[in-house]
Amino acid sequence: MSQVSSMEKTAEPTALASTLAPSTLAQSASLNLAERLARPELLDLTPYQSARRLGGRGDIWINANESPFNNVDTAALDLSKLNRYPECQPPQLINAYSEYSGVSASKIVASRGADEAIELLIRAFCIPGVDNIACFGPTYGMYAISANTFNVGVKALTLSAEYGLPTSYAEDVRGAKLVFICNPNNPTGTVIDKAIIEQAIKALPDSLVVIDEAYIEFCPEYSVADLLESYPNLVVLRTLSKAFALAGARCGFMLANEAVVEIIMRVIAPYPVPLPVSEVATQALSSAGVTRMKVQVAQLNEQGARLTAAISAYCSKSNSSDSRARVLKPNGNYVLAEFDDVAKVAALLQGSGVVARAYKDPRLAKAIRFSFSSKADTDVLVNLFESQRTEQSPETNNK
């Protein structure tokens, strides 16, 4: 198995057939019971290929944008009420995130990661087989896959050459109930200026514009959470999985105006935040926890700068002047690099026990994403790329 795991291309949305064609009826005899009972469009759906589903073998795991830090003080957790169901929206957790984010508690919904918030929005606002969402790729695959899962159409638009919004986006997304913009974008790590995001919110008053800020702690100046008071169609998604180092806890937040929150609360599960998750998340959002997060973000950015410089040097040394190889400026806890010799780099990583992330999206066919990690992991990666530069140098080749 390759150590550079791949993200599957998102399946195209399929309209729900009201009747089955004769050929489909003939094929149904070969289906098992579950397949015969399943909604037809799900049979062709490719599920999201998460880092854990893809797997891999190695000692350095930098394929899921996880934090290398484990900060939980388990001895301080109050788990004395595990025999009781938790609050649907634990007040202590909501208030802690309100204090951290500067957003009113009445505008916050806690969820099982930002992924559940994506599904809640689609379930609450989109009619299956009728409505559409819009997103701009290459981007996080769960927007489209969640829509496909609920038989909601996807207007899959393409980001510009520099990974900005296309010039005709307002016309192109017309009619979409939800418009998802990932900022910073995953997997490219690029950002769209706050002023441009605000223009998009203004240009789409009849849609909910959903800004996914999963990585915003790495570039907080780009957040639009402070615009919630001004725009009833703005929704912001957040998570504790990245900068707060709680990927295993699955705790995210939807920030939206009260009218949107009220609709979401009609469809949310009765107990979406398990008690241990609430305890761990509230601990992370304490004054000490937020301070620690900011220190660790600075440390990750420092290691990321080292890694980015090493990859950039490798690309400049190993490619000709007309090469299309490049390293995108990172704004999250990861960097995306495009290599002309991507197969060679993938083999190099595999042979060195490094599990990074590659993509099947045609636009990213030559790209590998590297998560920022510890100094020890970064030392290995920097030495790896520097060793290749030494081997490729003219002085070495002429010896």
C-alpha positions as CSV (number, residue, x, y, z in Angstrom):
1,M,0.0,0.0,0.0
2,S,1.3,3.4,-0.9
3,Q,2.3,5.6,1.9
4,V,0.9,8.6,0.2
5,S,-2.8,8.2,0.7
6,S,-5.3,9.5,-1.8
7,M,-8.6,11.3,-1.6
8,E,-11.3,9.8,-3.9
9,K,-12.9,12.1,-6.4
10,T,-16.4,13.2,-5.2
11,A,-19.2,11.3,-6.9
12,E,-21.5,13.4,-9.1
13,P,-25.0,14.0,-7.7
14,T,-27.7,11.6,-9.0
15,A,-31.3,12.5,-9.2
16,L,-33.7,10.1,-7.4
17,A,-35.5,8.0,-10.0
18,S,-39.3,7.9,-9.5
19,T,-39.5,4.6,-11.5
20,L,-36.9,2.0,-12.4
21,A,-35.9,1.4,-16.0
22,P,-36.3,-2.2,-17.4
23,S,-32.5,-2.6,-17.4
24,T,-32.4,-1.6,-13.7
25,L,-35.1,-4.2,-12.9
26,A,-33.1,-6.9,-14.6
27,Q,-30.0,-5.9,-12.6
28,S,-31.9,-5.9,-9.3
29,A,-32.0,-9.7,-9.3
30,S,-28.2,-9.7,-8.7
31,L,-28.4,-7.2,-5.8
32,N,-28.4,-8.3,-2.2
33,L,-31.2,-7.4,0.2
34,A,-29.4,-4.2,1.5
35,E,-28.7,-3.1,-2.1
36,R,-32.3,-3.7,-3.2
37,L,-33.6,-1.7,-0.3
38,A,-31.1,1.1,-0.5
39,R,-31.8,4.5,-2.1
40,P,-30.6,4.0,-5.7
41,E,-28.3,7.0,-5.8
42,L,-26.3,5.6,-2.8
43,L,-25.2,2.5,-4.8
44,D,-22.9,4.6,-6.9
45,L,-21.7,6.9,-4.1
46,T,-18.0,6.9,-3.3
47,P,-17.6,7.6,0.4
48,Y,-15.2,10.1,1.7
49,Q,-11.7,8.7,1.9
50,S,-10.5,9.8,5.3
51,A,-7.0,9.4,6.4
52,R,-8.0,6.5,8.7
53,R,-9.9,4.7,5.9
54,L,-7.0,5.0,3.6
55,G,-4.5,3.8,6.2
56,G,-0.8,3.4,5.5
57,R,2.4,2.2,7.1
58,G,5.0,4.4,8.6
59,D,6.4,6.2,11.6
60,I,5.6,9.7,10.6
61,W,1.9,10.4,10.1
62,I,1.3,13.7,8.4
63,N,-1.7,12.9,6.3
64,A,-4.7,14.2,8.4
65,N,-3.7,17.7,9.6
66,E,-3.8,16.4,13.2
67,S,-1.9,18.1,16.0
68,P,1.1,16.3,17.4
69,F,0.2,17.5,20.9
70,N,-2.0,15.7,23.4
71,N,-3.1,18.2,26.0
72,V,-6.0,16.6,27.9
73,D,-5.7,16.4,31.7
74,T,-7.8,13.3,32.2
75,A,-7.5,13.5,36.0
76,A,-9.3,16.8,36.0
77,L,-12.3,15.6,34.0
78,D,-15.6,15.2,35.8
79,L,-17.1,11.9,34.5
80,S,-19.3,11.2,37.6
81,K,-22.5,11.5,35.6
82,L,-21.9,9.1,32.8
83,N,-25.0,7.2,33.8
84,R,-27.1,10.2,32.8
85,Y,-27.8,11.6,29.3
86,P,-25.9,14.9,28.6
87,E,-27.4,18.2,27.8
88,C,-28.2,18.6,24.1
89,Q,-26.2,21.8,24.1
90,P,-24.1,21.8,27.3
91,P,-24.3,25.4,28.7
92,Q,-20.7,25.3,30.1
93,L,-19.3,24.3,26.7
94,I,-21.4,26.8,24.7
95,N,-20.5,29.7,27.1
96,A,-16.8,28.7,26.9
97,Y,-16.8,28.8,23.1
98,S,-18.8,32.1,23.2
99,E,-16.1,33.7,25.4
100,Y,-13.4,32.4,23.1
101,S,-15.0,33.3,19.8
102,G,-16.6,36.6,20.8
103,V,-19.9,35.3,19.4
104,S,-23.1,35.4,21.4
105,A,-24.1,32.0,23.0
106,S,-27.4,32.2,21.2
107,K,-25.6,32.0,17.9
108,I,-23.7,28.8,18.7
109,V,-24.5,25.2,18.1
110,A,-22.1,22.5,19.2
111,S,-21.9,19.4,17.0
112,R,-19.9,16.2,16.5
113,G,-17.2,17.9,14.6
114,A,-17.9,20.4,11.8
115,D,-18.8,17.4,9.6
116,E,-22.1,17.0,11.5
117,A,-22.8,20.7,11.1
118,I,-22.4,20.3,7.3
119,E,-25.0,17.5,7.3
120,L,-27.3,19.4,9.6
121,L,-27.4,22.4,7.2
122,I,-28.1,20.2,4.2
123,R,-30.8,18.2,6.1
124,A,-32.5,21.4,7.4
125,F,-32.4,23.6,4.3
126,C,-32.3,21.4,1.2
127,I,-35.1,19.3,-0.3
128,P,-33.8,16.0,-1.6
129,G,-34.0,15.6,-5.4
130,V,-34.9,19.3,-5.8
131,D,-32.3,21.6,-4.2
132,N,-28.6,22.2,-4.7
133,I,-25.6,23.3,-2.8
134,A,-22.5,24.9,-4.3
135,C,-18.8,24.6,-3.5
136,F,-15.5,25.6,-5.0
137,G,-12.9,23.0,-5.7
138,P,-10.4,21.6,-5.2
139,T,-11.7,21.7,-1.6
140,Y,-12.9,19.6,1.3
141,G,-14.8,16.6,-0.1
142,M,-17.5,16.3,2.6
143,Y,-19.6,19.2,1.3
144,A,-20.4,17.3,-1.9
145,I,-20.5,13.9,-0.4
146,S,-22.9,15.0,2.4
147,A,-25.1,16.5,-0.3
148,N,-24.9,13.3,-2.4
149,T,-25.8,11.3,0.6
150,F,-29.1,13.2,1.0
151,N,-29.8,13.2,-2.8
152,V,-29.1,17.0,-3.0
153,G,-27.5,18.3,-6.1
154,V,-24.0,19.9,-6.2
155,K,-22.9,22.8,-8.2
156,A,-19.2,22.0,-8.2
157,L,-17.4,25.1,-9.3
158,T,-13.7,25.5,-9.9
159,L,-11.4,27.9,-8.0
160,S,-9.3,30.3,-10.1
161,A,-5.7,29.5,-11.1
162,E,-4.6,31.2,-7.8
163,Y,-7.4,29.4,-5.8
164,G,-9.6,32.4,-5.5
165,L,-13.4,32.6,-6.2
166,P,-14.1,32.6,-10.0
167,T,-15.2,35.9,-11.4
168,S,-18.7,34.6,-12.3
169,Y,-19.4,32.8,-9.1
170,A,-22.5,34.8,-8.2
171,E,-24.2,33.8,-11.4
172,D,-22.9,30.3,-11.3
173,V,-24.2,29.5,-7.9
174,R,-27.6,31.0,-8.5
175,G,-30.4,28.9,-7.0
176,A,-28.1,27.0,-4.5
177,K,-29.5,26.9,-1.0
178,L,-26.1,26.6,0.6
179,V,-22.8,28.0,-0.7
180,F,-19.7,26.4,1.0
181,I,-16.4,28.3,1.0
182,C,-13.5,26.7,2.9
183,N,-11.2,29.5,4.2
184,P,-8.3,28.7,4.6
185,N,-9.0,26.1,1.9
186,N,-8.3,22.5,2.4
187,P,-6.2,21.0,0.8
188,T,-4.5,24.0,-0.8
189,G,-3.9,26.1,2.3
190,T,-4.8,29.2,0.4
191,V,-7.0,32.0,1.7
192,I,-9.5,34.4,0.3
193,D,-9.4,38.0,1.6
194,K,-12.0,38.9,4.2
195,A,-13.3,41.7,2.0
196,I,-13.9,39.3,-0.9
197,I,-15.7,36.9,1.4
198,E,-17.9,39.8,2.6
199,Q,-18.7,40.7,-1.1
200,A,-19.8,37.1,-1.6
201,I,-22.1,37.2,1.4
202,K,-23.6,40.4,0.0
203,A,-23.9,39.0,-3.5
204,L,-25.9,36.0,-2.4
205,P,-28.6,37.3,-0.1
206,D,-31.0,34.4,-0.9
207,S,-28.5,31.7,0.0
208,L,-26.8,30.7,3.2
209,V,-23.1,31.4,2.7
210,V,-21.2,28.8,4.8
211,I,-17.6,29.7,5.6
212,D,-15.6,26.7,6.9
213,E,-13.0,28.1,9.3
214,A,-11.6,24.8,10.5
215,Y,-8.1,26.2,10.3
216,I,-8.8,29.8,11.2
217,E,-6.6,29.7,14.4
218,F,-3.6,29.6,12.0
219,C,-4.7,32.9,10.4
220,P,-7.3,34.5,12.6
221,E,-7.2,37.8,10.8
222,Y,-9.2,36.1,8.0
223,S,-12.2,35.1,10.2
224,V,-15.6,36.5,9.3
225,A,-17.3,35.5,12.6
226,D,-17.5,39.1,13.5
227,L,-19.8,39.7,10.5
228,L,-22.6,37.5,11.9
229,E,-24.4,40.5,13.4
230,S,-24.5,42.2,9.9
231,Y,-25.6,39.3,7.7
232,P,-28.4,36.9,8.4
233,N,-27.3,34.6,5.6
234,L,-23.8,34.0,7.0
235,V,-22.9,30.7,8.7
236,V,-19.4,29.9,10.1
237,L,-18.1,26.4,10.9
238,R,-15.4,25.8,13.5
239,T,-13.7,22.8,15.0
240,L,-11.5,21.8,18.0
241,S,-9.8,19.1,15.9
242,K,-6.9,21.2,14.5
243,A,-5.4,24.0,16.6
244,F,-7.0,22.7,19.8
245,A,-5.5,19.2,19.2
246,L,-8.8,17.4,19.8
247,A,-9.4,15.5,16.6
248,G,-10.3,12.3,18.5
249,A,-13.0,14.1,20.6
250,R,-15.1,15.2,17.5
251,C,-16.3,18.6,18.7
252,G,-17.2,21.3,16.3
253,F,-19.4,24.4,16.3
254,M,-21.8,26.2,13.9
255,L,-22.0,29.9,14.3
256,A,-25.1,31.5,12.8
257,N,-27.9,33.9,13.5
258,E,-30.7,32.8,15.8
259,A,-33.2,32.1,13.0
260,V,-30.8,29.6,11.5
261,V,-30.0,28.1,14.8
262,E,-33.7,27.6,15.6
263,I,-34.1,25.6,12.4
264,I,-31.0,23.5,13.1
265,M,-32.2,22.7,16.6
266,R,-35.3,21.1,15.0
267,V,-33.2,18.4,13.3
268,I,-30.2,17.9,15.5
269,A,-29.9,14.6,17.4
270,P,-31.1,14.7,21.1
271,Y,-27.6,14.2,22.5
272,P,-25.0,15.3,20.0
273,V,-22.2,16.1,22.5
274,P,-21.2,13.2,24.8
275,L,-20.4,14.2,28.4
276,P,-16.6,13.3,28.1
277,V,-16.4,15.3,24.9
278,S,-18.0,18.3,26.6
279,E,-15.6,18.0,29.5
280,V,-12.5,17.8,27.3
281,A,-13.6,20.6,25.1
282,T,-14.5,22.9,28.0
283,Q,-11.1,22.2,29.5
284,A,-9.4,23.1,26.1
285,L,-11.4,26.4,26.0
286,S,-10.3,27.5,29.4
287,S,-8.1,30.6,29.7
288,A,-5.1,28.3,30.2
289,G,-6.2,26.1,27.3
290,V,-6.5,28.9,24.8
291,T,-3.1,30.3,25.8
292,R,-1.6,26.8,25.3
293,M,-3.3,26.6,21.9
294,K,-1.8,29.8,20.8
295,V,1.7,28.8,21.9
296,Q,1.3,25.5,20.0
297,V,0.0,27.2,16.9
298,A,3.2,29.3,16.9
299,Q,5.3,26.2,17.3
300,L,3.6,24.4,14.5
301,N,3.9,27.5,12.2
302,E,7.6,27.5,13.0
303,Q,8.0,23.9,12.0
304,G,5.8,24.4,9.0
305,A,8.1,27.3,7.8
306,R,11.1,24.9,8.1
307,L,9.3,22.2,6.1
308,T,8.0,24.7,3.5
309,A,11.5,26.1,3.0
310,A,13.0,22.6,2.6
311,I,10.4,21.5,0.0
312,S,10.7,24.8,-1.9
313,A,14.5,24.4,-2.0
314,Y,14.0,20.8,-3.3
315,C,11.6,22.0,-6.1
316,S,13.9,24.9,-7.2
317,K,17.0,22.5,-7.3
318,S,15.4,19.5,-8.9
319,N,13.3,21.2,-11.6
320,S,14.1,23.3,-14.7
321,S,13.2,27.0,-15.0
322,D,10.0,26.2,-17.0
323,S,8.8,23.7,-14.4
324,R,5.3,24.0,-13.0
325,A,6.4,22.7,-9.6
326,R,5.5,25.0,-6.8
327,V,4.8,25.2,-3.1
328,L,1.7,27.1,-2.1
329,K,1.9,29.5,0.8
330,P,0.4,27.8,3.8
331,N,-2.2,29.4,6.0
332,G,-3.3,26.3,8.0
333,N,-1.3,23.6,9.7
334,Y,-0.3,22.0,6.4
335,V,1.4,22.8,3.1
336,L,0.5,21.7,-0.4
337,A,3.4,21.1,-2.9
338,E,3.1,20.4,-6.6
339,F,5.9,18.3,-7.9
340,D,6.9,17.5,-11.5
341,D,8.4,14.3,-10.1
342,V,5.6,13.4,-7.8
343,A,6.0,9.7,-8.3
344,K,9.6,10.0,-7.2
345,V,8.7,12.0,-4.1
346,A,5.9,9.6,-3.2
347,A,8.4,6.7,-3.4
348,L,10.9,8.6,-1.3
349,L,8.3,9.2,1.4
350,Q,7.1,5.7,1.3
351,G,10.7,4.3,1.7
352,S,11.3,6.7,4.6
353,G,8.1,5.7,6.5
354,V,6.3,9.0,5.9
355,V,2.6,8.9,5.4
356,A,1.5,12.1,3.6
357,R,-1.6,12.8,1.5
358,A,-2.0,12.7,-2.3
359,Y,-5.1,13.4,-4.4
360,K,-7.0,11.9,-7.3
361,D,-8.5,15.3,-8.3
362,P,-7.0,16.0,-11.8
363,R,-5.9,19.4,-10.7
364,L,-3.9,18.0,-7.8
365,A,-2.5,15.0,-9.6
366,K,1.0,16.2,-9.0
367,A,0.4,17.5,-5.5
368,I,1.1,16.1,-2.0
369,R,-0.1,17.7,1.2
370,F,2.1,17.7,4.3
371,S,0.7,18.3,7.8
372,F,2.8,20.3,10.2
373,S,4.1,18.2,13.0
374,S,6.7,18.1,15.8
375,K,10.2,19.2,15.6
376,A,11.4,15.6,15.5
377,D,9.2,14.8,12.6
378,T,10.1,18.0,10.8
379,D,13.8,17.2,11.3
380,V,13.3,13.9,9.4
381,L,11.4,15.6,6.6
382,V,13.9,18.5,6.2
383,N,16.9,16.1,6.2
384,L,15.1,13.9,3.6
385,F,14.5,16.7,1.1
386,E,18.0,18.2,1.8
387,S,19.6,14.8,1.1
388,Q,17.9,14.7,-2.3
389,R,19.2,18.2,-3.2
390,T,22.7,17.1,-2.3
391,E,22.4,14.0,-4.6
392,Q,21.0,16.2,-7.4
393,S,23.6,19.0,-7.2
394,P,25.9,19.4,-10.2
395,E,29.0,19.1,-8.0
396,T,27.8,15.7,-6.8
397,N,26.8,14.5,-10.2
398,N,30.2,15.5,-11.7
399,K,32.2,13.5,-9.1
